[in-house]
Amino acid sequence: MMASLFTPCQSSKAGGTGLGLAISKQLANHLGGRLELLKTDGEGTTFRLAIPRELFVGTTSKGALDVANAAA
């Protein structure tokens, strides 16, 4: 399952579409960032989302959303 974690239409959940992580990774990549799996175990799953700081330096919270929306 790990090999296809970010592949669209691949889900381990009954009734899952497999779109959530695929879309999230594409959005991160589009912004010049990355989404990666850090760990998964009996306690849960941890991901890291890294977005370039340059997108948000000198912006307000609203300005950061404007930058993210403009990049979409």
PDB file of N, CA, C, O and CB in Angstrom:
ATOM      1  N   MET A   1       0.816  -1.201   0.000  1.00  0.00           N
ATOM      2  CA  MET A   1       0.000   0.000   0.000  1.00  0.00           C
ATOM      3  C   MET A   1       0.859   1.264   0.000  1.00  0.00           C
ATOM      4  O   MET A   1       0.466   2.284  -0.566  1.00  0.00           O
ATOM      5  CB  MET A   1      -0.928  -0.001   1.202  1.00  0.00           C
ATOM      6  N   MET A   2       2.035   1.195   0.638  1.00  0.00           N
ATOM      7  CA  MET A   2       2.902   2.377   0.724  1.00  0.00           C
ATOM      8  C   MET A   2       3.344   2.855  -0.658  1.00  0.00           C
ATOM      9  O   MET A   2       3.481   4.058  -0.879  1.00  0.00           O
ATOM     10  CB  MET A   2       4.131   2.069   1.583  1.00  0.00           C
ATOM     11  N   ALA A   3       3.565   1.936  -1.581  1.00  0.00           N
ATOM     12  CA  ALA A   3       4.032   2.306  -2.918  1.00  0.00           C
ATOM     13  C   ALA A   3       2.984   3.115  -3.674  1.00  0.00           C
ATOM     14  O   ALA A   3       3.332   3.933  -4.525  1.00  0.00           O
ATOM     15  CB  ALA A   3       4.396   1.057  -3.714  1.00  0.00           C
ATOM     16  N   SER A   4       1.708   2.897  -3.375  1.00  0.00           N
ATOM     17  CA  SER A   4       0.639   3.599  -4.099  1.00  0.00           C
ATOM     18  C   SER A   4      -0.089   4.605  -3.208  1.00  0.00           C
ATOM     19  O   SER A   4      -1.225   4.980  -3.496  1.00  0.00           O
ATOM     20  CB  SER A   4      -0.364   2.592  -4.662  1.00  0.00           C
ATOM     21  N   LEU A   5       0.554   5.038  -2.141  1.00  0.00           N
ATOM     22  CA  LEU A   5      -0.066   5.913  -1.157  1.00  0.00           C
ATOM     23  C   LEU A   5      -0.641   7.188  -1.771  1.00  0.00           C
ATOM     24  O   LEU A   5      -1.744   7.600  -1.410  1.00  0.00           O
ATOM     25  CB  LEU A   5       0.937   6.273  -0.097  1.00  0.00           C
ATOM     26  N   PHE A   6       0.079   7.810  -2.683  1.00  0.00           N
ATOM     27  CA  PHE A   6      -0.357   9.076  -3.275  1.00  0.00           C
ATOM     28  C   PHE A   6      -0.929   8.899  -4.680  1.00  0.00           C
ATOM     29  O   PHE A   6      -1.113   9.883  -5.396  1.00  0.00           O
ATOM     30  CB  PHE A   6       0.801  10.049  -3.318  1.00  0.00           C
ATOM     31  N   THR A   7      -1.209   7.672  -5.079  1.00  0.00           N
ATOM     32  CA  THR A   7      -1.750   7.382  -6.402  1.00  0.00           C
ATOM     33  C   THR A   7      -3.265   7.552  -6.383  1.00  0.00           C
ATOM     34  O   THR A   7      -3.932   6.989  -5.514  1.00  0.00           O
ATOM     35  CB  THR A   7      -1.367   5.950  -6.855  1.00  0.00           C
ATOM     36  N   PRO A   8      -3.824   8.317  -7.323  1.00  0.00           N
ATOM     37  CA  PRO A   8      -5.276   8.496  -7.357  1.00  0.00           C
ATOM     38  C   PRO A   8      -6.010   7.162  -7.487  1.00  0.00           C
ATOM     39  O   PRO A   8      -5.541   6.242  -8.158  1.00  0.00           O
ATOM     40  CB  PRO A   8      -5.664   9.414  -8.511  1.00  0.00           C
ATOM     41  N   CYS A   9      -7.148   7.076  -6.844  1.00  0.00           N
ATOM     42  CA  CYS A   9      -8.057   5.923  -6.916  1.00  0.00           C
ATOM     43  C   CYS A   9      -7.505   4.675  -6.235  1.00  0.00           C
ATOM     44  O   CYS A   9      -7.977   3.571  -6.506  1.00  0.00           O
ATOM     45  CB  CYS A   9      -8.362   5.605  -8.357  1.00  0.00           C
ATOM     46  N   GLN A  10      -6.520   4.825  -5.362  1.00  0.00           N
ATOM     47  CA  GLN A  10      -5.992   3.709  -4.579  1.00  0.00           C
ATOM     48  C   GLN A  10      -6.321   3.989  -3.120  1.00  0.00           C
ATOM     49  O   GLN A  10      -5.855   4.980  -2.558  1.00  0.00           O
ATOM     50  CB  GLN A  10      -4.437   3.523  -4.795  1.00  0.00           C
ATOM     51  N   SER A  11      -7.124   3.121  -2.501  1.00  0.00           N
ATOM     52  CA  SER A  11      -7.503   3.336  -1.112  1.00  0.00           C
ATOM     53  C   SER A  11      -7.512   2.019  -0.361  1.00  0.00           C
ATOM     54  O   SER A  11      -7.837   0.972  -0.921  1.00  0.00           O
ATOM     55  CB  SER A  11      -8.874   4.012  -1.021  1.00  0.00           C
ATOM     56  N   SER A  12      -7.153   2.081   0.912  1.00  0.00           N
ATOM     57  CA  SER A  12      -7.228   0.906   1.764  1.00  0.00           C
ATOM     58  C   SER A  12      -8.534   0.905   2.555  1.00  0.00           C
ATOM     59  O   SER A  12      -8.830  -0.059   3.261  1.00  0.00           O
ATOM     60  CB  SER A  12      -6.023   0.853   2.714  1.00  0.00           C
ATOM     61  N   LYS A  13      -9.306   1.967   2.445  1.00  0.00           N
ATOM     62  CA  LYS A  13     -10.561   2.095   3.166  1.00  0.00           C
ATOM     63  C   LYS A  13     -11.718   1.590   2.308  1.00  0.00           C
ATOM     64  O   LYS A  13     -11.785   1.860   1.109  1.00  0.00           O
ATOM     65  CB  LYS A  13     -10.796   3.555   3.584  1.00  0.00           C
ATOM     66  N   ALA A  14     -12.618   0.860   2.938  1.00  0.00           N
ATOM     67  CA  ALA A  14     -13.831   0.424   2.234  1.00  0.00           C
ATOM     68  C   ALA A  14     -14.623   1.663   1.835  1.00  0.00           C
ATOM     69  O   ALA A  14     -14.953   2.492   2.683  1.00  0.00           O
ATOM     70  CB  ALA A  14     -14.700  -0.538   3.126  1.00  0.00           C
ATOM     71  N   GLY A  15     -14.921   1.786   0.572  1.00  0.00           N
ATOM     72  CA  GLY A  15     -15.663   2.938   0.071  1.00  0.00           C
ATOM     73  C   GLY A  15     -14.820   4.174  -0.150  1.00  0.00           C
ATOM     74  O   GLY A  15     -15.351   5.213  -0.540  1.00  0.00           O
ATOM     75  N   GLY A  16     -13.520   4.092   0.088  1.00  0.00           N
ATOM     76  CA  GLY A  16     -12.640   5.241  -0.123  1.00  0.00           C
ATOM     77  C   GLY A  16     -12.406   5.493  -1.600  1.00  0.00           C
ATOM     78  O   GLY A  16     -12.362   4.554  -2.395  1.00  0.00           O
ATOM     79  N   THR A  17     -12.255   6.761  -1.970  1.00  0.00           N
ATOM     80  CA  THR A  17     -12.019   7.105  -3.374  1.00  0.00           C
ATOM     81  C   THR A  17     -10.536   7.145  -3.713  1.00  0.00           C
ATOM     82  O   THR A  17     -10.164   7.028  -4.880  1.00  0.00           O
ATOM     83  CB  THR A  17     -12.652   8.445  -3.696  1.00  0.00           C
ATOM     84  N   GLY A  18      -9.688   7.309  -2.704  1.00  0.00           N
ATOM     85  CA  GLY A  18      -8.258   7.401  -2.967  1.00  0.00           C
ATOM     86  C   GLY A  18      -7.856   8.728  -3.579  1.00  0.00           C
ATOM     87  O   GLY A  18      -6.827   8.816  -4.248  1.00  0.00           O
ATOM     88  N   LEU A  19      -8.657   9.765  -3.358  1.00  0.00           N
ATOM     89  CA  LEU A  19      -8.354  11.067  -3.946  1.00  0.00           C
ATOM     90  C   LEU A  19      -7.731  12.045  -2.956  1.00  0.00           C
ATOM     91  O   LEU A  19      -7.002  12.945  -3.374  1.00  0.00           O
ATOM     92  CB  LEU A  19      -9.606  11.666  -4.515  1.00  0.00           C
ATOM     93  N   GLY A  20      -7.990  11.899  -1.670  1.00  0.00           N
ATOM     94  CA  GLY A  20      -7.532  12.874  -0.679  1.00  0.00           C
ATOM     95  C   GLY A  20      -6.031  13.096  -0.674  1.00  0.00           C
ATOM     96  O   GLY A  20      -5.577  14.229  -0.826  1.00  0.00           O
ATOM     97  N   LEU A  21      -5.258  12.044  -0.503  1.00  0.00           N
ATOM     98  CA  LEU A  21      -3.802  12.189  -0.471  1.00  0.00           C
ATOM     99  C   LEU A  21      -3.235  12.541  -1.843  1.00  0.00           C
ATOM    100  O   LEU A  21      -2.258  13.284  -1.941  1.00  0.00           O
ATOM    101  CB  LEU A  21      -3.161  10.907   0.037  1.00  0.00           C
ATOM    102  N   ALA A  22      -3.843  12.011  -2.897  1.00  0.00           N
ATOM    103  CA  ALA A  22      -3.366  12.314  -4.253  1.00  0.00           C
ATOM    104  C   ALA A  22      -3.510  13.809  -4.545  1.00  0.00           C
ATOM    105  O   ALA A  22      -2.586  14.433  -5.067  1.00  0.00           O
ATOM    106  CB  ALA A  22      -4.147  11.484  -5.305  1.00  0.00           C
ATOM    107  N   ILE A  23      -4.661  14.378  -4.211  1.00  0.00           N
ATOM    108  CA  ILE A  23      -4.892  15.808  -4.435  1.00  0.00           C
ATOM    109  C   ILE A  23      -3.992  16.634  -3.535  1.00  0.00           C
ATOM    110  O   ILE A  23      -3.435  17.641  -3.974  1.00  0.00           O
ATOM    111  CB  ILE A  23      -6.369  16.169  -4.187  1.00  0.00           C
ATOM    112  N   SER A  24      -3.841  16.224  -2.282  1.00  0.00           N
ATOM    113  CA  SER A  24      -2.987  16.953  -1.346  1.00  0.00           C
ATOM    114  C   SER A  24      -1.544  17.005  -1.832  1.00  0.00           C
ATOM    115  O   SER A  24      -0.895  18.047  -1.743  1.00  0.00           O
ATOM    116  CB  SER A  24      -3.048  16.310   0.036  1.00  0.00           C
ATOM    117  N   LYS A  25      -1.042  15.896  -2.340  1.00  0.00           N
ATOM    118  CA  LYS A  25       0.341  15.849  -2.840  1.00  0.00           C
ATOM    119  C   LYS A  25       0.491  16.714  -4.090  1.00  0.00           C
ATOM    120  O   LYS A  25       1.487  17.423  -4.238  1.00  0.00           O
ATOM    121  CB  LYS A  25       0.759  14.391  -3.151  1.00  0.00           C
ATOM    122  N   GLN A  26      -0.491  16.661  -4.987  1.00  0.00           N
ATOM    123  CA  GLN A  26      -0.425  17.491  -6.191  1.00  0.00           C
ATOM    124  C   GLN A  26      -0.431  18.975  -5.839  1.00  0.00           C
ATOM    125  O   GLN A  26       0.299  19.762  -6.442  1.00  0.00           O
ATOM    126  CB  GLN A  26      -1.597  17.170  -7.126  1.00  0.00           C
ATOM    127  N   LEU A  27      -1.247  19.356  -4.868  1.00  0.00           N
ATOM    128  CA  LEU A  27      -1.285  20.753  -4.447  1.00  0.00           C
ATOM    129  C   LEU A  27       0.053  21.174  -3.843  1.00  0.00           C
ATOM    130  O   LEU A  27       0.571  22.245  -4.159  1.00  0.00           O
ATOM    131  CB  LEU A  27      -2.418  20.976  -3.436  1.00  0.00           C
ATOM    132  N   ALA A  28       0.607  20.336  -2.978  1.00  0.00           N
ATOM    133  CA  ALA A  28       1.911  20.639  -2.386  1.00  0.00           C
ATOM    134  C   ALA A  28       2.973  20.802  -3.475  1.00  0.00           C
ATOM    135  O   ALA A  28       3.759  21.749  -3.441  1.00  0.00           O
ATOM    136  CB  ALA A  28       2.326  19.530  -1.397  1.00  0.00           C
ATOM    137  N   ASN A  29       2.996  19.890  -4.429  1.00  0.00           N
ATOM    138  CA  ASN A  29       3.966  19.963  -5.528  1.00  0.00           C
ATOM    139  C   ASN A  29       3.768  21.235  -6.351  1.00  0.00           C
ATOM    140  O   ASN A  29       4.739  21.883  -6.741  1.00  0.00           O
ATOM    141  CB  ASN A  29       3.844  18.725  -6.434  1.00  0.00           C
ATOM    142  N   HIS A  30       2.521  21.586  -6.611  1.00  0.00           N
ATOM    143  CA  HIS A  30       2.211  22.775  -7.401  1.00  0.00           C
ATOM    144  C   HIS A  30       2.739  24.048  -6.722  1.00  0.00           C
ATOM    145  O   HIS A  30       3.135  25.003  -7.390  1.00  0.00           O
ATOM    146  CB  HIS A  30       0.691  22.881  -7.621  1.00  0.00           C
ATOM    147  N   LEU A  31       2.738  24.041  -5.395  1.00  0.00           N
ATOM    148  CA  LEU A  31       3.238  25.188  -4.644  1.00  0.00           C
ATOM    149  C   LEU A  31       4.752  25.142  -4.445  1.00  0.00           C
ATOM    150  O   LEU A  31       5.319  26.006  -3.777  1.00  0.00           O
ATOM    151  CB  LEU A  31       2.550  25.260  -3.300  1.00  0.00           C
ATOM    152  N   GLY A  32       5.404  24.135  -5.023  1.00  0.00           N
ATOM    153  CA  GLY A  32       6.843  24.000  -4.882  1.00  0.00           C
ATOM    154  C   GLY A  32       7.240  23.305  -3.591  1.00  0.00           C
ATOM    155  O   GLY A  32       8.395  23.364  -3.170  1.00  0.00           O
ATOM    156  N   GLY A  33       6.276  22.649  -2.969  1.00  0.00           N
ATOM    157  CA  GLY A  33       6.541  21.970  -1.701  1.00  0.00           C
ATOM    158  C   GLY A  33       6.504  20.466  -1.869  1.00  0.00           C
ATOM    159  O   GLY A  33       6.656  19.928  -2.966  1.00  0.00           O
ATOM    160  N   ARG A  34       6.294  19.798  -0.722  1.00  0.00           N
ATOM    161  CA  ARG A  34       6.217  18.342  -0.769  1.00  0.00           C
ATOM    162  C   ARG A  34       5.342  17.837   0.376  1.00  0.00           C
ATOM    163  O   ARG A  34       5.217  18.480   1.418  1.00  0.00           O
ATOM    164  CB  ARG A  34       7.631  17.713  -0.696  1.00  0.00           C
ATOM    165  N   LEU A  35       4.754  16.690   0.158  1.00  0.00           N
ATOM    166  CA  LEU A  35       3.980  15.984   1.172  1.00  0.00           C
ATOM    167  C   LEU A  35       4.581  14.602   1.257  1.00  0.00           C
ATOM    168  O   LEU A  35       4.710  13.906   0.249  1.00  0.00           O
ATOM    169  CB  LEU A  35       2.433  15.936   0.830  1.00  0.00           C
ATOM    170  N   GLU A  36       4.950  14.204   2.464  1.00  0.00           N
ATOM    171  CA  GLU A  36       5.593  12.906   2.615  1.00  0.00           C
ATOM    172  C   GLU A  36       5.095  12.198   3.869  1.00  0.00           C
ATOM    173  O   GLU A  36       4.726  12.829   4.859  1.00  0.00           O
ATOM    174  CB  GLU A  36       7.112  13.065   2.664  1.00  0.00           C
ATOM    175  N   LEU A  37       5.096  10.892   3.799  1.00  0.00           N
ATOM    176  CA  LEU A  37       4.746  10.059   4.933  1.00  0.00           C
ATOM    177  C   LEU A  37       5.951   9.959   5.856  1.00  0.00           C
ATOM    178  O   LEU A  37       7.037   9.573   5.423  1.00  0.00           O
ATOM    179  CB  LEU A  37       4.277   8.655   4.472  1.00  0.00           C
ATOM    180  N   LEU A  38       5.765  10.306   7.129  1.00  0.00           N
ATOM    181  CA  LEU A  38       6.865  10.182   8.092  1.00  0.00           C
ATOM    182  C   LEU A  38       6.812   8.846   8.806  1.00  0.00           C
ATOM    183  O   LEU A  38       7.831   8.165   8.927  1.00  0.00           O
ATOM    184  CB  LEU A  38       6.820  11.320   9.112  1.00  0.00           C
ATOM    185  N   LYS A  39       5.631   8.461   9.283  1.00  0.00           N
ATOM    186  CA  LYS A  39       5.521   7.173   9.968  1.00  0.00           C
ATOM    187  C   LYS A  39       4.069   6.729  10.005  1.00  0.00           C
ATOM    188  O   LYS A  39       3.145   7.541   9.955  1.00  0.00           O
ATOM    189  CB  LYS A  39       6.095   7.258  11.400  1.00  0.00           C
ATOM    190  N   THR A  40       3.899   5.439  10.094  1.00  0.00           N
ATOM    191  CA  THR A  40       2.585   4.865  10.311  1.00  0.00           C
ATOM    192  C   THR A  40       2.773   3.632  11.181  1.00  0.00           C
ATOM    193  O   THR A  40       3.622   2.781  10.912  1.00  0.00           O
ATOM    194  CB  THR A  40       1.873   4.516   8.957  1.00  0.00           C
ATOM    195  N   ASP A  41       1.962   3.556  12.228  1.00  0.00           N
ATOM    196  CA  ASP A  41       2.037   2.423  13.147  1.00  0.00           C
ATOM    197  C   ASP A  41       0.700   2.291  13.867  1.00  0.00           C
ATOM    198  O   ASP A  41      -0.284   2.914  13.469  1.00  0.00           O
ATOM    199  CB  ASP A  41       3.208   2.598  14.168  1.00  0.00           C
ATOM    200  N   GLY A  42       0.662   1.490  14.914  1.00  0.00           N
ATOM    201  CA  GLY A  42      -0.567   1.269  15.650  1.00  0.00           C
ATOM    202  C   GLY A  42      -1.120   2.521  16.320  1.00  0.00           C
ATOM    203  O   GLY A  42      -2.297   2.565  16.679  1.00  0.00           O
ATOM    204  N   GLU A  43      -0.287   3.527  16.488  1.00  0.00           N
ATOM    205  CA  GLU A  43      -0.719   4.775  17.121  1.00  0.00           C
ATOM    206  C   GLU A  43      -1.289   5.779  16.129  1.00  0.00           C
ATOM    207  O   GLU A  43      -1.949   6.737  16.531  1.00  0.00           O
ATOM    208  CB  GLU A  43       0.436   5.400  17.855  1.00  0.00           C
ATOM    209  N   GLY A  44      -1.047   5.577  14.859  1.00  0.00           N
ATOM    210  CA  GLY A  44      -1.559   6.508  13.855  1.00  0.00           C
ATOM    211  C   GLY A  44      -0.554   6.745  12.743  1.00  0.00           C
ATOM    212  O   GLY A  44       0.455   6.050  12.631  1.00  0.00           O
ATOM    213  N   THR A  45      -0.850   7.732  11.933  1.00  0.00           N
ATOM    214  CA  THR A  45      -0.022   8.060  10.773  1.00  0.00           C
ATOM    215  C   THR A  45       0.368   9.522  10.843  1.00  0.00           C
ATOM    216  O   THR A  45      -0.443  10.370  11.215  1.00  0.00           O
ATOM    217  CB  THR A  45      -0.763   7.754   9.445  1.00  0.00           C
ATOM    218  N   THR A  46       1.618   9.820  10.483  1.00  0.00           N
ATOM    219  CA  THR A  46       2.120  11.189  10.507  1.00  0.00           C
ATOM    220  C   THR A  46       2.675  11.543   9.138  1.00  0.00           C
ATOM    221  O   THR A  46       3.486  10.812   8.570  1.00  0.00           O
ATOM    222  CB  THR A  46       3.203  11.366  11.600  1.00  0.00           C
ATOM    223  N   PHE A  47       2.218  12.693   8.610  1.00  0.00           N
ATOM    224  CA  PHE A  47       2.699  13.223   7.345  1.00  0.00           C
ATOM    225  C   PHE A  47       3.416  14.540   7.610  1.00  0.00           C
ATOM    226  O   PHE A  47       3.172  15.195   8.623  1.00  0.00           O
ATOM    227  CB  PHE A  47       1.533  13.414   6.335  1.00  0.00           C
ATOM    228  N   ARG A  48       4.298  14.923   6.696  1.00  0.00           N
ATOM    229  CA  ARG A  48       4.943  16.235   6.744  1.00  0.00           C
ATOM    230  C   ARG A  48       4.569  16.979   5.468  1.00  0.00           C
ATOM    231  O   ARG A  48       4.735  16.467   4.360  1.00  0.00           O
ATOM    232  CB  ARG A  48       6.510  16.110   6.897  1.00  0.00           C
ATOM    233  N   LEU A  49       4.061  18.193   5.645  1.00  0.00           N
ATOM    234  CA  LEU A  49       3.768  19.080   4.529  1.00  0.00           C
ATOM    235  C   LEU A  49       4.761  20.227   4.611  1.00  0.00           C
ATOM    236  O   LEU A  49       4.772  20.970   5.593  1.00  0.00           O
ATOM    237  CB  LEU A  49       2.276  19.595   4.561  1.00  0.00           C
ATOM    238  N   ALA A  50       5.588  20.377   3.598  1.00  0.00           N
ATOM    239  CA  ALA A  50       6.580  21.452   3.558  1.00  0.00           C
ATOM    240  C   ALA A  50       6.275  22.349   2.367  1.00  0.00           C
ATOM    241  O   ALA A  50       6.200  21.895   1.225  1.00  0.00           O
ATOM    242  CB  ALA A  50       8.034  20.882   3.469  1.00  0.00           C
ATOM    243  N   ILE A  51       6.102  23.634   2.663  1.00  0.00           N
ATOM    244  CA  ILE A  51       5.817  24.639   1.629  1.00  0.00           C
ATOM    245  C   ILE A  51       6.922  25.686   1.717  1.00  0.00           C
ATOM    246  O   ILE A  51       7.296  26.085   2.820  1.00  0.00           O
ATOM    247  CB  ILE A  51       4.375  25.294   1.816  1.00  0.00           C
ATOM    248  N   PRO A  52       7.455  26.142   0.581  1.00  0.00           N
ATOM    249  CA  PRO A  52       8.537  27.136   0.626  1.00  0.00           C
ATOM    250  C   PRO A  52       8.131  28.395   1.396  1.00  0.00           C
ATOM    251  O   PRO A  52       7.078  28.981   1.144  1.00  0.00           O
ATOM    252  CB  PRO A  52       8.958  27.517  -0.794  1.00  0.00           C
ATOM    253  N   ARG A  53       8.966  28.788   2.318  1.00  0.00           N
ATOM    254  CA  ARG A  53       8.716  29.967   3.140  1.00  0.00           C
ATOM    255  C   ARG A  53       8.545  31.222   2.265  1.00  0.00           C
ATOM    256  O   ARG A  53       7.793  32.127   2.629  1.00  0.00           O
ATOM    257  CB  ARG A  53       9.867  30.167   4.145  1.00  0.00           C
ATOM    258  N   GLU A  54       9.221  31.280   1.144  1.00  0.00           N
ATOM    259  CA  GLU A  54       9.173  32.455   0.275  1.00  0.00           C
ATOM    260  C   GLU A  54       7.744  32.802  -0.151  1.00  0.00           C
ATOM    261  O   GLU A  54       7.452  33.959  -0.453  1.00  0.00           O
ATOM    262  CB  GLU A  54      10.034  32.224  -0.956  1.00  0.00           C
ATOM    263  N   LEU A  55       6.860  31.816  -0.175  1.00  0.00           N
ATOM    264  CA  LEU A  55       5.472  32.082  -0.545  1.00  0.00           C
ATOM    265  C   LEU A  55       4.764  32.938   0.489  1.00  0.00           C
ATOM    266  O   LEU A  55       3.805  33.637   0.164  1.00  0.00           O
ATOM    267  CB  LEU A  55       4.720  30.781  -0.730  1.00  0.00           C
ATOM    268  N   PHE A  56       5.228  32.891   1.732  1.00  0.00           N
ATOM    269  CA  PHE A  56       4.484  33.510   2.816  1.00  0.00           C
ATOM    270  C   PHE A  56       5.212  34.621   3.555  1.00  0.00           C
ATOM    271  O   PHE A  56       4.600  35.301   4.379  1.00  0.00           O
ATOM    272  CB  PHE A  56       4.103  32.479   3.778  1.00  0.00           C
ATOM    273  N   VAL A  57       6.487  34.828   3.293  1.00  0.00           N
ATOM    274  CA  VAL A  57       7.245  35.870   3.990  1.00  0.00           C
ATOM    275  C   VAL A  57       6.679  37.234   3.630  1.00  0.00           C
ATOM    276  O   VAL A  57       6.488  37.558   2.458  1.00  0.00           O
ATOM    277  CB  VAL A  57       8.754  35.795   3.634  1.00  0.00           C
ATOM    278  N   GLY A  58       6.414  38.027   4.665  1.00  0.00           N
ATOM    279  CA  GLY A  58       5.911  39.380   4.449  1.00  0.00           C
ATOM    280  C   GLY A  58       4.436  39.447   4.136  1.00  0.00           C
ATOM    281  O   GLY A  58       3.954  40.487   3.687  1.00  0.00           O
ATOM    282  N   THR A  59       3.699  38.367   4.359  1.00  0.00           N
ATOM    283  CA  THR A  59       2.264  38.385   4.104  1.00  0.00           C
ATOM    284  C   THR A  59       1.506  38.215   5.410  1.00  0.00           C
ATOM    285  O   THR A  59       2.032  37.677   6.384  1.00  0.00           O
ATOM    286  CB  THR A  59       1.870  37.283   3.104  1.00  0.00           C
ATOM    287  N   THR A  60       0.286  38.673   5.415  1.00  0.00           N
ATOM    288  CA  THR A  60      -0.609  38.412   6.543  1.00  0.00           C
ATOM    289  C   THR A  60      -1.240  37.050   6.326  1.00  0.00           C
ATOM    290  O   THR A  60      -1.012  36.424   5.291  1.00  0.00           O
ATOM    291  CB  THR A  60      -1.705  39.529   6.688  1.00  0.00           C
ATOM    292  N   SER A  61      -2.018  36.588   7.268  1.00  0.00           N
ATOM    293  CA  SER A  61      -2.711  35.301   7.102  1.00  0.00           C
ATOM    294  C   SER A  61      -3.571  35.335   5.847  1.00  0.00           C
ATOM    295  O   SER A  61      -3.562  34.386   5.062  1.00  0.00           O
ATOM    296  CB  SER A  61      -3.585  34.975   8.345  1.00  0.00           C
ATOM    297  N   LYS A  62      -4.312  36.420   5.651  1.00  0.00           N
ATOM    298  CA  LYS A  62      -5.149  36.543   4.467  1.00  0.00           C
ATOM    299  C   LYS A  62      -4.275  36.597   3.211  1.00  0.00           C
ATOM    300  O   LYS A  62      -4.611  35.997   2.190  1.00  0.00           O
ATOM    301  CB  LYS A  62      -6.043  37.800   4.563  1.00  0.00           C
ATOM    302  N   GLY A  63      -3.150  37.319   3.290  1.00  0.00           N
ATOM    303  CA  GLY A  63      -2.248  37.408   2.157  1.00  0.00           C
ATOM    304  C   GLY A  63      -1.670  36.050   1.781  1.00  0.00           C
ATOM    305  O   GLY A  63      -1.495  35.752   0.599  1.00  0.00           O
ATOM    306  N   ALA A  64      -1.374  35.232   2.780  1.00  0.00           N
ATOM    307  CA  ALA A  64      -0.848  33.888   2.512  1.00  0.00           C
ATOM    308  C   ALA A  64      -1.881  33.059   1.771  1.00  0.00           C
ATOM    309  O   ALA A  64      -1.539  32.306   0.860  1.00  0.00           O
ATOM    310  CB  ALA A  64      -0.441  33.184   3.824  1.00  0.00           C
ATOM    311  N   LEU A  65      -3.141  33.192   2.155  1.00  0.00           N
ATOM    312  CA  LEU A  65      -4.193  32.456   1.441  1.00  0.00           C
ATOM    313  C   LEU A  65      -4.334  32.973   0.022  1.00  0.00           C
ATOM    314  O   LEU A  65      -4.570  32.186  -0.894  1.00  0.00           O
ATOM    315  CB  LEU A  65      -5.538  32.569   2.181  1.00  0.00           C
ATOM    316  N   ASP A  66      -4.195  34.283  -0.187  1.00  0.00           N
ATOM    317  CA  ASP A  66      -4.255  34.842  -1.533  1.00  0.00           C
ATOM    318  C   ASP A  66      -3.143  34.279  -2.404  1.00  0.00           C
ATOM    319  O   ASP A  66      -3.368  33.964  -3.573  1.00  0.00           O
ATOM    320  CB  ASP A  66      -4.164  36.365  -1.484  1.00  0.00           C
ATOM    321  N   VAL A  67      -1.932  34.150  -1.838  1.00  0.00           N
ATOM    322  CA  VAL A  67      -0.804  33.592  -2.584  1.00  0.00           C
ATOM    323  C   VAL A  67      -1.098  32.143  -2.948  1.00  0.00           C
ATOM    324  O   VAL A  67      -0.886  31.729  -4.088  1.00  0.00           O
ATOM    325  CB  VAL A  67       0.507  33.691  -1.764  1.00  0.00           C
ATOM    326  N   ALA A  68      -1.586  31.375  -1.980  1.00  0.00           N
ATOM    327  CA  ALA A  68      -1.881  29.957  -2.247  1.00  0.00           C
ATOM    328  C   ALA A  68      -2.973  29.829  -3.291  1.00  0.00           C
ATOM    329  O   ALA A  68      -2.880  28.974  -4.172  1.00  0.00           O
ATOM    330  CB  ALA A  68      -2.301  29.231  -0.954  1.00  0.00           C
ATOM    331  N   ASN A  69      -4.006  30.656  -3.216  1.00  0.00           N
ATOM    332  CA  ASN A  69      -5.102  30.590  -4.187  1.00  0.00           C
ATOM    333  C   ASN A  69      -4.630  31.015  -5.582  1.00  0.00           C
ATOM    334  O   ASN A  69      -5.074  30.452  -6.583  1.00  0.00           O
ATOM    335  CB  ASN A  69      -6.274  31.482  -3.732  1.00  0.00           C
ATOM    336  N   ALA A  70      -3.751  31.984  -5.652  1.00  0.00           N
ATOM    337  CA  ALA A  70      -3.256  32.462  -6.946  1.00  0.00           C
ATOM    338  C   ALA A  70      -2.417  31.383  -7.621  1.00  0.00           C
ATOM    339  O   ALA A  70      -2.390  31.297  -8.848  1.00  0.00           O
ATOM    340  CB  ALA A  70      -2.427  33.755  -6.772  1.00  0.00           C
ATOM    341  N   ALA A  71      -1.736  30.565  -6.834  1.00  0.00           N
ATOM    342  CA  ALA A  71      -0.886  29.515  -7.390  1.00  0.00           C
ATOM    343  C   ALA A  71      -1.715  28.345  -7.913  1.00  0.00           C
ATOM    344  O   ALA A  71      -1.216  27.541  -8.700  1.00  0.00           O
ATOM    345  CB  ALA A  71       0.103  29.024  -6.337  1.00  0.00           C
ATOM    346  N   ALA A  72      -2.954  28.241  -7.493  1.00  0.00           N
ATOM    347  CA  ALA A  72      -3.803  27.100  -7.885  1.00  0.00           C
ATOM    348  C   ALA A  72      -4.302  27.212  -9.285  1.00  0.00           C
ATOM    349  O   ALA A  72      -5.024  26.333  -9.755  1.00  0.00           O
ATOM    350  CB  ALA A  72      -4.971  26.970  -6.964  1.00  0.00           C
TER     351      ALA A  72
END
